[in-house]
Amino acid sequence: MGIIDIYEVDLCRRGRCEEQDARFVAAEDADEAAYKVTGEHLHSEGERRKLRLRVQRLGNGPAPKLFYAA
């Protein structure tokens, strides 16, 4: 088992992410956090209109990771 961090997962609609829709999950990485919220394996590359999630580790983490629908 690796190190568990808390991630903020912002749900996005029509390419816009809203912080008021944020969920907080414990996960080993951003990919796992995205999966825990959606139950789907999403892609980290895609079109802006297909943006589904913005995932960021709480604290002094790297830039948010964006996830797109297939």
Residue, then its C-alpha position, 0 to 999 in steps of 0.5 A: m500500500g502506498i501513501i494516501d493523500i486527500y484529493e479535491v475532485d471538481l465535477c465539470r459540466r460543459g467544460r467548466c469546473e465548479e468548486q461548489d460541486a467538489r468532492f474530497v477523496a482519499a487516494e494514492d494518486a489523481d487517477e484513483a481519485a477520479y475513478k473513486v468519484t466517477g466509477e469510470h477510467l477517464h482519459s487525461e487528454g481530450e477536447r475541452r468540451k468533454l472535460r469531466l473532472r479536475v483533480q488536485r491534491l490538497g496542500n502543496g501539490p502539483a497543478p490540477k490534473l484534468f480528465y476527459a470523457a472518451 
